[in-house]
Amino acid sequence: MRHLNSVDAVLLVCVIGAAILVGNSVRHMLAPLSSPAVAPLHLNIAWLPGYALRTTLRMFAALALSLVFTFCYATLAAKNRRAEHVLVPLLDVLQSVPILGFLTFTVTFFLGLFPGRVLGAELAAIFTIFTSQAWNMAMGMYQSLKSVPEELEEAACCFGLTSWQKFWRLEVPCAIPSLVWNSMMSMAGGWFMVVYSETITVGNTHIVLPGIGAYVGVAISQRNIGAVFAAIIAMLLAILAYDQIVFRPLASWATRFRLDVTPSIGAAAPEPWTLKLLRHTRLLSVCAGMLLAAGRKVGMLPLGRRFVPTAQPRLSDAGRWLWCGIWGCIFLVALEQAWSYASAFYTSEQIFHVFLLGGITLLRVVSMVCMASMIWVPIGVWLGLDPVRARRAQLVVQYCAAFPANLFFPIFVIVIIHFQLVPDIWLTPLMILGAQWYILFNVIGGASSFPGSLLEVGRNFHVSGVLWWRKIMLPGIVPYYLTGVMAASGGAWNTAVASEMAQWGDVTLKAHGIGSYIAQATVEGSVSRVVLGVVVMSLFVMTMNWVVWRPLSAYAYRRLKFS
């Protein structure tokens, strides 16, 4: 211990503090719901740091579950062709389901699993955050596993790696950049869900878990705008802290696993200060060395068969017909069960009404995405064409995307109430408040990777104005723009449940749409209405993805993407 320095001492104190925090949280989770240990929430600012730590702990617990799910689900989908035909479409469906739709069912399940215990409510909150993180992480890793270069596959064969060794020595390193990036984006989605996951209201069930999300919920119910602003500042500091301490070092470390050798925009990004600091810690160096050595030994265990790159076995015609017949029967049975359920609980007028509400929300989503595109595409191109500006702007946009936009909803509601504005119109911008950054970020990325030679050709031929946009810039950024629009559209649909029904004190503003329908049904505890709303919204989202966004993206990547 005499070789430890001051940085080691600070790190040791932080580790001990984190262990105490985890132990205290576990003790609270095991307490009964009516126990004195479950103290009421205080709006005193002095309690905010503790609440922020509790919320961050839930976020990372959900992230850990998401990582376990990602490794299992994505690997099975990428390695087993039959499983792939089921798991990938299922993941598409899960991504289309509004996250708040899970809350109604998971609360009942987990509270029934641990009756009278805080643990049930905590697991329901963590699972709700998990649903906002896991799907895109699994899809990102699946795509990474499917896109491992063939020459690296052949090298793995030449070295005689087993399937286990190939997975840890080749495939996981190839997936690390995507995994780190999607983890960062998933944390942003998790923060949006914090307010709803920590303040659980489903029918007669109302549970408030200590955390910054619950703090915001209580502040809104008590019309305490000062507490709302304090929560915004506390959440911003928490996001900055874990981003600098955890994700910036991880992102810097992940760059060594990038498959492309082209330099990034502008000069190389500087090494994060936390990484420089951690390099001086002897204690961490020893622990990291031991973990890496153990990881290498586990990764090199001769488990599985020797990897031989062979063509995927194809089913015979009879096998294909049998496989299709099995899934056809499953589909027909599911359709019959769904029809029986719908006939028992809904009338045709109710179903038509919900589809009409879905159409209204669709118009809102399309109008807001178009408006955000008109604003951010020109700005994104201007930022992206300058390497230094682009690097700085992307960092700022990442922070903006990570910050939960629903914390600003009370400010909009106060303005709407004060000026007696129409909720159907003025609640609409809340949909795109957080999702708009996906468009800007991807447009900046597209403009920054635009070939300089084409820009030079445009200058030589004196191409400018509308012609420059139509013939040079827009075709080059369309693939990136569509990626951002798909993410923004999905985010807007998810936000609809929160934005079409907003509250300030005892005043509730509602805009007509399927989002407010689901939110109202959740508050009233009407499971049948929640199911109907979630199914209809999922159908709208999947139809948009399959009929509009995917064909457009396929066309853009086929005809417009630079090789």
C-alpha positions in Angstrom: 0.0 0.0 0.0 3.0 2.3 0.4 3.2 2.6 -3.4 -0.3 4.1 -3.7 -0.6 7.8 -4.6 -3.2 10.5 -3.9 -5.2 9.5 -7.0 -5.5 6.0 -5.6 -6.7 7.3 -2.3 -9.5 9.3 -4.0 -10.4 6.3 -6.1 -10.6 4.1 -3.1 -12.9 6.5 -1.3 -15.1 6.7 -4.4 -15.3 2.9 -4.5 -16.1 2.6 -0.8 -18.8 5.3 -1.2 -20.3 3.5 -4.2 -20.4 0.3 -2.2 -22.2 2.0 0.7 -24.7 3.5 -1.7 -25.4 0.1 -3.3 -25.8 -1.5 0.2 -28.1 1.2 1.3 -30.2 0.9 -1.9 -30.4 -2.9 -1.4 -31.6 -2.4 2.2 -34.3 0.0 1.0 -35.4 -2.4 -1.7 -35.9 -5.2 0.8 -38.1 -3.0 3.1 -41.9 -3.4 3.1 -43.8 -0.7 1.2 -45.4 0.5 4.5 -42.1 0.6 6.4 -40.7 3.8 8.0 -37.6 3.1 5.8 -39.7 4.2 2.8 -39.6 7.9 3.7 -41.8 10.4 1.8 -40.1 12.4 -0.9 -38.8 15.8 0.1 -38.5 18.8 -2.3 -35.7 20.3 -0.2 -32.7 20.8 -2.6 -30.4 19.2 0.0 -32.0 15.8 -0.8 -31.3 16.1 -4.6 -27.8 14.7 -4.7 -28.9 11.5 -2.9 -31.9 11.2 -5.3 -29.7 11.7 -8.3 -27.4 8.9 -7.1 -30.3 6.6 -6.5 -31.6 7.3 -10.0 -28.2 6.8 -11.6 -27.9 3.5 -9.8 -31.2 2.3 -11.3 -30.0 3.5 -14.7 -26.8 1.5 -14.6 -28.7 -1.6 -13.2 -31.0 -1.4 -16.2 -27.9 -0.9 -18.5 -26.3 -4.1 -17.0 -29.5 -6.1 -17.7 -29.6 -4.6 -21.2 -26.0 -5.8 -21.8 -26.8 -9.3 -20.7 -29.9 -9.4 -22.9 -28.0 -7.9 -25.8 -25.2 -10.6 -25.7 -27.7 -13.4 -25.5 -30.4 -12.2 -27.9 -28.1 -10.7 -30.6 -25.7 -13.6 -30.6 -28.5 -16.2 -31.0 -30.1 -14.1 -33.8 -26.8 -13.7 -35.6 -25.6 -17.4 -35.2 -28.8 -19.3 -35.8 -30.6 -18.8 -39.1 -33.9 -20.2 -37.9 -33.8 -18.2 -34.7 -32.9 -15.1 -36.8 -36.1 -15.4 -38.8 -38.1 -15.1 -35.6 -35.9 -12.9 -33.3 -35.2 -10.0 -35.7 -38.8 -9.4 -36.7 -39.7 -9.7 -33.0 -37.1 -7.1 -32.1 -38.6 -4.9 -34.7 -42.0 -5.3 -33.1 -40.6 -4.6 -29.6 -38.9 -1.4 -30.9 -42.3 -0.3 -32.2 -44.2 -0.7 -28.9 -44.4 2.5 -26.8 -42.2 2.2 -23.8 -44.9 3.5 -21.4 -47.1 0.7 -22.6 -45.0 -1.8 -20.8 -45.5 0.0 -17.5 -49.1 -1.1 -17.0 -48.3 -4.8 -17.3 -44.9 -4.9 -15.6 -46.1 -3.1 -12.4 -48.8 -5.6 -11.9 -46.4 -8.5 -12.5 -43.5 -7.3 -10.3 -45.7 -6.1 -7.4 -47.4 -9.6 -7.5 -44.0 -11.3 -7.6 -42.9 -9.4 -4.4 -46.2 -8.4 -2.7 -45.9 -5.6 -0.1 -42.2 -5.1 -0.8 -40.3 -2.1 -2.3 -38.4 -4.6 -4.4 -41.4 -5.2 -6.7 -41.7 -1.5 -7.4 -37.9 -1.1 -7.9 -37.8 -4.0 -10.4 -40.8 -2.5 -12.2 -38.9 0.8 -12.5 -35.7 -0.9 -13.6 -37.5 -3.0 -16.2 -39.2 0.1 -17.6 -35.8 1.7 -18.0 -34.5 -1.6 -19.5 -37.2 -1.5 -22.2 -36.0 1.9 -23.3 -32.4 0.7 -23.6 -32.2 -3.0 -24.6 -33.9 -3.1 -28.1 -31.5 -0.7 -30.0 -28.5 -2.2 -28.2 -29.5 -5.7 -29.3 -30.1 -4.5 -32.9 -26.8 -2.7 -33.0 -24.8 -5.7 -31.8 -26.7 -8.0 -34.2 -25.8 -5.8 -37.1 -22.1 -5.7 -36.0 -21.9 -9.5 -35.7 -23.4 -9.9 -39.2 -21.0 -7.4 -40.7 -17.6 -8.9 -39.6 -15.3 -8.7 -42.6 -14.7 -12.0 -44.5 -10.9 -11.6 -44.4 -11.0 -11.6 -40.6 -13.3 -14.6 -40.6 -10.7 -16.4 -42.8 -7.9 -15.3 -40.4 -9.8 -16.8 -37.5 -10.0 -20.1 -39.5 -6.3 -20.0 -40.2 -5.5 -19.6 -36.5 -7.7 -22.6 -35.7 -10.0 -20.6 -33.3 -12.9 -22.4 -31.8 -16.4 -20.8 -31.9 -16.0 -19.6 -28.3 -12.5 -18.1 -29.0 -13.7 -16.5 -32.3 -16.6 -14.9 -30.5 -14.5 -13.3 -27.8 -11.4 -12.6 -29.9 -13.0 -11.4 -33.1 -16.7 -10.8 -33.0 -17.1 -9.0 -29.7 -14.2 -6.6 -30.5 -15.8 -5.8 -33.8 -19.1 -5.0 -31.9 -17.5 -2.9 -29.2 -17.7 0.5 -31.0 -21.4 0.0 -31.8 -22.1 -1.4 -28.3 -20.5 1.6 -26.6 -22.3 4.1 -28.8 -25.7 2.4 -28.4 -25.1 2.3 -24.6 -24.6 6.0 -24.6 -27.8 6.6 -26.6 -29.7 4.1 -24.5 -28.9 5.9 -21.4 -30.5 9.0 -23.0 -33.6 7.0 -23.6 -33.5 5.8 -20.0 -33.4 9.3 -18.6 -36.6 10.1 -20.4 -38.3 7.2 -18.7 -37.1 8.1 -15.2 -40.0 10.4 -14.4 -42.6 7.8 -15.2 -40.7 4.8 -13.8 -40.1 6.3 -10.4 -43.6 7.7 -10.1 -45.8 4.7 -10.7 -49.5 5.4 -11.2 -51.6 2.6 -12.6 -55.2 2.6 -11.6 -55.4 2.6 -7.8 -51.7 1.8 -7.5 -49.5 4.9 -6.7 -45.9 4.4 -5.7 -43.2 7.0 -5.4 -39.6 5.7 -5.4 -36.9 8.1 -4.1 -35.1 9.5 -7.1 -34.7 12.5 -9.3 -37.6 11.4 -11.6 -40.0 11.1 -8.7 -38.7 14.5 -7.4 -39.8 16.1 -10.7 -43.1 14.3 -10.5 -43.8 15.6 -7.0 -42.6 19.1 -8.0 -45.1 19.1 -11.0 -48.0 18.0 -8.8 -47.2 20.7 -6.2 -46.6 23.4 -8.9 -43.1 24.1 -7.6 -41.3 25.5 -10.6 -38.1 26.2 -8.5 -37.9 22.5 -7.7 -38.3 21.6 -11.4 -35.4 23.9 -12.3 -33.3 22.5 -9.5 -34.0 19.0 -10.8 -33.0 20.0 -14.3 -29.6 21.3 -13.0 -29.1 18.2 -10.9 -29.9 15.9 -13.8 -27.6 17.9 -16.1 -24.7 17.5 -13.6 -25.4 13.8 -13.1 -25.4 13.3 -16.9 -22.1 15.3 -17.3 -20.5 13.3 -14.4 -21.2 9.8 -15.7 -20.5 10.8 -19.2 -17.1 12.2 -18.3 -16.2 9.4 -15.8 -17.6 6.4 -17.7 -18.6 6.9 -21.3 -15.9 9.3 -22.6 -13.1 6.9 -21.5 -15.1 4.0 -22.9 -15.6 5.8 -26.2 -11.9 6.6 -26.5 -11.0 3.0 -25.7 -13.5 1.7 -28.3 -11.8 3.6 -31.1 -9.0 1.1 -31.2 -11.6 -1.5 -32.3 -12.8 0.4 -35.3 -12.5 -1.5 -38.6 -12.1 1.5 -40.8 -8.6 3.1 -40.9 -9.8 6.5 -42.3 -9.2 9.4 -39.9 -12.1 11.0 -38.2 -13.1 14.6 -39.0 -10.6 17.2 -38.2 -7.8 16.5 -35.8 -7.8 13.5 -33.6 -10.1 13.9 -30.6 -8.0 14.6 -27.4 -7.8 11.8 -24.8 -10.4 12.3 -22.1 -9.0 13.8 -18.9 -10.4 11.0 -16.8 -8.5 8.4 -18.8 -5.3 10.4 -18.3 -6.0 10.6 -14.6 -6.8 6.9 -14.3 -3.5 6.0 -16.0 -1.7 7.3 -12.9 -3.6 5.1 -10.5 -1.5 2.1 -9.4 -4.4 0.4 -7.7 -6.6 0.5 -10.8 -3.7 -0.7 -13.0 -3.2 -3.7 -10.8 -7.0 -4.5 -10.7 -7.4 -3.9 -14.5 -4.4 -6.1 -15.2 -5.8 -9.0 -13.2 -9.3 -8.6 -14.8 -7.7 -8.5 -18.3 -5.6 -11.5 -17.6 -8.6 -13.4 -16.4 -10.7 -12.2 -19.4 -8.0 -13.4 -21.8 -7.9 -16.9 -20.2 -11.7 -17.2 -20.3 -11.7 -15.9 -23.9 -9.1 -18.5 -25.0 -10.8 -21.5 -23.4 -11.0 -24.2 -26.1 -14.8 -24.4 -26.0 -16.9 -25.3 -29.1 -15.9 -26.6 -32.4 -13.1 -25.4 -34.6 -14.3 -22.6 -36.8 -14.6 -23.4 -40.5 -16.2 -20.8 -42.8 -18.8 -22.8 -44.7 -21.9 -21.8 -46.5 -25.0 -21.6 -44.4 -26.9 -24.9 -44.8 -30.1 -24.5 -46.8 -33.3 -26.2 -46.1 -34.7 -28.5 -48.7 -38.0 -27.5 -50.4 -39.9 -29.9 -48.1 -38.2 -28.4 -45.0 -39.0 -24.9 -46.1 -42.6 -25.7 -46.7 -42.8 -27.4 -43.3 -41.1 -24.4 -41.6 -43.5 -22.0 -43.3 -46.4 -24.2 -42.4 -45.5 -24.2 -38.7 -45.3 -20.5 -38.6 -48.4 -20.1 -40.7 -50.3 -22.2 -38.1 -48.9 -20.2 -35.3 -49.9 -17.0 -37.0 -53.5 -18.2 -37.6 -53.9 -19.3 -34.0 -52.5 -16.0 -32.8 -54.9 -14.2 -35.1 -57.9 -16.2 -33.9 -57.0 -15.5 -30.3 -56.6 -11.8 -31.0 -59.9 -11.7 -32.8 -61.6 -13.5 -29.8 -60.1 -11.0 -27.4 -61.0 -8.0 -29.5 -64.6 -9.3 -30.0 -65.0 -9.8 -26.2 -63.7 -6.4 -25.1 -64.1 -3.9 -28.0 -66.8 -2.7 -30.4 -66.0 -1.8 -34.0 -66.7 1.9 -33.1 -64.0 1.8 -30.3 -61.4 0.3 -32.7 -62.2 2.8 -35.4 -62.0 5.6 -32.9 -58.5 4.5 -31.7 -57.3 4.2 -35.3 -58.6 7.7 -35.9 -56.6 8.9 -32.9 -53.6 7.1 -34.3 -54.0 9.0 -37.6 -54.1 12.3 -35.7 -50.9 11.4 -33.9 -49.3 10.4 -37.2 -50.1 13.8 -38.7 -48.4 15.4 -35.6 -45.3 13.2 -36.0 -44.9 13.9 -39.7 -45.4 17.6 -39.3 -42.9 17.9 -36.5 -40.3 15.8 -38.3 -40.7 17.9 -41.4 -40.4 21.1 -39.4 -37.3 19.9 -37.6 -35.8 18.8 -40.9 -36.3 22.3 -42.4 -34.5 23.8 -39.4 -31.7 21.4 -38.8 -30.6 20.2 -42.2 -29.2 23.6 -43.3 -27.6 24.1 -39.9 -26.2 20.6 -39.8 -24.6 21.0 -43.3 -23.1 24.3 -42.3 -21.6 22.8 -39.1 -20.5 19.5 -40.8 -18.5 21.2 -43.6 -16.1 22.6 -41.1 -14.2 19.8 -39.3 -13.5 21.8 -36.1 -17.1 23.1 -35.9 -18.4 19.6 -36.6 -16.5 17.9 -33.8 -17.5 20.5 -31.3 -21.1 20.5 -32.5 -21.4 16.7 -32.3 -20.3 16.8 -28.7 -22.9 19.4 -27.8 -25.6 17.6 -29.7 -24.8 14.3 -27.9 -25.4 16.1 -24.6 -28.6 17.6 -25.9 -29.8 14.2 -27.0 -28.9 12.7 -23.7 -30.8 15.2 -21.7 -34.5 14.2 -21.1 -36.7 16.7 -22.9 -39.7 15.9 -20.7 -38.2 17.9 -17.9 -39.0 21.0 -19.9 -42.7 19.9 -20.4 -43.9 21.8 -17.3 -42.5 25.1 -18.7 -44.6 24.6 -21.9 -47.7 23.7 -19.9 -47.3 26.8 -17.8 -47.1 29.0 -20.9 -50.1 27.2 -22.5 -52.2 27.7 -19.3 -51.1 31.3 -18.9 -51.9 32.4 -22.5 -54.9 30.0 -22.8 -53.5 28.3 -25.9 -55.0 25.4 -27.7 -53.4 22.1 -26.4 -54.0 20.2 -29.6 -51.6 22.6 -31.4 -49.2 23.8 -28.7 -48.5 20.4 -27.1 -47.4 19.1 -30.5 -43.9 20.6 -30.4 -43.1 18.6 -27.2 -43.0 15.4 -29.4 -39.9 16.5 -31.3 -38.2 18.4 -28.4 -35.8 15.5 -27.7 -36.0 13.5 -30.9 -34.9 16.4 -33.2 -31.2 16.0 -32.2 -31.0 12.7 -34.0 -31.6 14.6 -37.3 -29.0 17.2 -36.6 -26.4 14.7 -35.4 -26.7 12.5 -38.5 -26.8 15.4 -40.9 -23.5 16.7 -39.3 -22.0 13.3 -39.7 -23.1 13.1 -43.4 -21.8 16.6 -44.2 -18.5 16.0 -42.4 -17.8 12.8 -44.4 -18.8 14.4 -47.7 -16.0 14.0 -50.3 -14.0 17.2 -50.6 -13.3 16.4 -54.3 -17.1 16.7 -55.1 -17.2 20.1 -53.3 -14.2 21.2 -55.3 -15.9 20.2 -58.5 -19.0 22.2 -57.6 -16.8 25.3 -56.9 -15.0 24.9 -60.2 -18.3 24.8 -62.1 -19.6 27.7 -60.0 -22.6 25.6 -58.8 -24.5 27.5 -56.1 -27.9 28.1 -54.5 -30.7 25.6 -55.1 -28.8 23.8 -57.8 -25.9 23.1 -55.3 -28.4 21.6 -52.8 -30.2 19.5 -55.4 -27.3 18.1 -57.3 -24.4 18.0 -54.8 -25.2 18.2 -51.1 -28.6 16.6 -50.6 -27.9 13.4 -52.5 -24.7 13.0 -50.4 -26.4 13.4 -47.0 -29.7 11.6 -47.7 -28.6 8.2 -46.3 -27.4 9.9 -43.1 -30.5 12.1 -43.0 -32.9 9.1 -43.3 -31.1 7.3 -40.4 -31.7 10.4 -38.3 -35.3 10.8 -39.4 -36.1 7.1 -38.6 -34.7 7.6 -35.1 -36.5 10.9 -34.7 -39.8 9.5 -35.9 -39.6 6.5 -33.5 -38.7 8.9 -30.6 -41.6 11.2 -31.5 -44.1 8.2 -31.4 -42.8 7.2 -28.0 -42.9 10.7 -26.7 -46.5 11.1 -27.8 -47.7 9.1 -24.7 -46.1 11.8 -22.5 -46.5 14.9 -24.6 -50.2 14.5 -25.6 -51.2 14.5 -21.9 -49.2 16.9 -19.7 -49.9 18.0 -16.2 -49.1 21.0 -14.0 -50.5 20.7 -10.4 -54.2 19.8 -10.7 -54.5 21.0 -14.3 -54.2 18.3 -17.0 -53.9 19.3 -20.6 -54.8 16.8 -23.2 -54.4 16.8 -27.0 -56.5 14.4 -29.1 -54.3 11.5 -30.2 -53.4 7.9 -29.4 -50.7 9.0 -27.0 -53.2 10.7 -24.6 -55.5 7.7 -25.0 -52.9 5.3 -23.7 -51.8 7.7 -21.0 -55.4 8.2 -19.8 -56.1 4.5 -19.9 -52.9 3.8 -17.9 -53.9 6.3 -15.2 -57.3 4.8 -14.9 -55.9 1.2 -14.9 -57.9 0.1 -17.9 -55.8 -2.8 -19.2 -58.0 -3.5 -22.2 -57.8 0.1 -23.4 -54.0 0.2 -22.9 -53.7 -3.0 -24.9 -55.8 -1.6 -27.7 -53.9 1.7 -27.8 -50.5 0.0 -27.7 -51.4 -2.5 -30.5 -52.7 0.3 -32.7 -49.7 2.6 -32.1 -47.3 -0.3 -32.8 -49.1 -1.1 -36.1 -48.7 2.6 -37.1 -45.0 2.6 -36.3 -44.3 -0.7 -38.0 -46.3 0.3 -41.1 -44.3 3.5 -41.3 -41.0 1.6 -40.9 -41.8 -1.1 -43.5 -43.7 1.0 -46.0 -41.9 4.3 -45.9 -38.5 4.4 -44.0 -37.0 1.1 -45.0 -37.7 1.3 -48.7 -36.4 4.9 -48.7 -33.2 3.8 -46.8 -32.6 0.9 -49.1 -32.9 3.1 -52.1 -30.6 5.8 -50.6 -27.9 3.3 -49.7 -28.2 1.6 -53.1 -28.2 4.7 -55.3 -26.8 7.6 -53.3 -24.3 6.3 -50.8 -20.6 6.9 -51.6 -18.5 3.8 -51.9 
